[in-house]
Amino acid sequence: MQEYKKLNAVITGVGMFVPEKVMDNAYFESIIDTSDEWITTRTGIKERRKLENGATSDMAAKAILDLLKSKNMSAEEIDVIIIPTATPDMLFPATACIVQRKVGAVNAWGFDLLAACSGFLFALQVGRSLIESGSYKKVIVCGSDKMTSITDYTDRNTCILFGDASAAVLLEPTEDLSIGIQDSILKVDGNGEEHLHMKGGGSLNPPTHETVDKKMHYIYQDGKAVYKAAVPGMANVSYEIMQKNNLTSDDVAYLVPHQANLRIIDATAKRMGVGKEKVMININKYGNTTTATIPLCLTEYSRNGKLKKGDKIILAAFGAGYTWGSMYIVWGMD
């Protein structure tokens, strides 16, 4: 009988893509009643990117190809592609199928996962399970969202928040249990539906002239309600995972938060007791790119030499559903 070996899932590669077109705060000053000062003080956002031509799958394919190039790896080696996204190319086929074709991953299977802004964490947990089962050796999780495609640019409260981007990580097995994904705490609360949703386009409200006229195919967000839930949600779960794994603020190299709002990020860091120098931030450059925010941070900080093997990091997110969670990872890349 074959002996079972305990495996951890470790991130061994990263990749990203951001569109060229920049929408800065001056642009929003020109189309709605707002100001750079108002946006910056309330959100921390200065710029975001917009994909002018193409879809979520195009960004995902470019992020994955960027990862493969950095690893000198063939797409044929990929076993699974998981695409967490709130903006699939279409209801079906899954965006993962389209991405599989575009990158030439002829031996891979895959699927989409929808958990809004927490999607990357949820997908990372699924990818972790596939690796730890011993069934798969190379799993790609690629957060990709074209949020500008579902944003109402007459709604001054939401249109300033979102941008387009994609970023990917490669998960592989390791017998070194001191590195890789160590633990996760993931949660949902369906009572959040009324405060953050997009009601049009699904089986409940199929597309009609009425749904279009009522702007039901755009993001709706009750900012105050979401903020009130997100601050304790993201902060408490991050503190909880530290307590569960006997981590102090000194142990944590970085908090890697979903980039939704700088005030929510600051509250999470404060709850964890970590200083601003230990918080990964790129919301100022990209805004809220939903499932791409966390892997974008990981890619940029890794490539800038700020993330080192053995660093203990806490990932945290909060999104529509409500969905939220935290993950404890020991970085495994040199």
Secondary structure, 3 states (H helix, E strand, C coil): CCCCCCCEEEEEEEEEECCCEEEEHHHHHHHCCCCHHHHHHHHCCCEEEECCCCCHHHHHHHHHHHHHHHHCCCHHHCCEEEEECCCCCCCCCCHHHHHHHHHCCCCCEEEEECCHHHHHHHHHHHHHHHHHCCCCCCEEEEEEEEHHHHCCCCCCCCCCCECEEEEEEEEEEECCCCCEEEEEEEEECHHHHHHEECCCCCCCCCCCHHHHHCCCCCCEECHHHHHHHHHHHHHHHHHHHHHHCCCCCCCCCEEEECCCCHHHHHHHHHHHCCCHHHECCCHHHHCECHHHHHHHHHHHHHHCCCCCCCCEEEEEEEECCCEEEEEEEECCCC
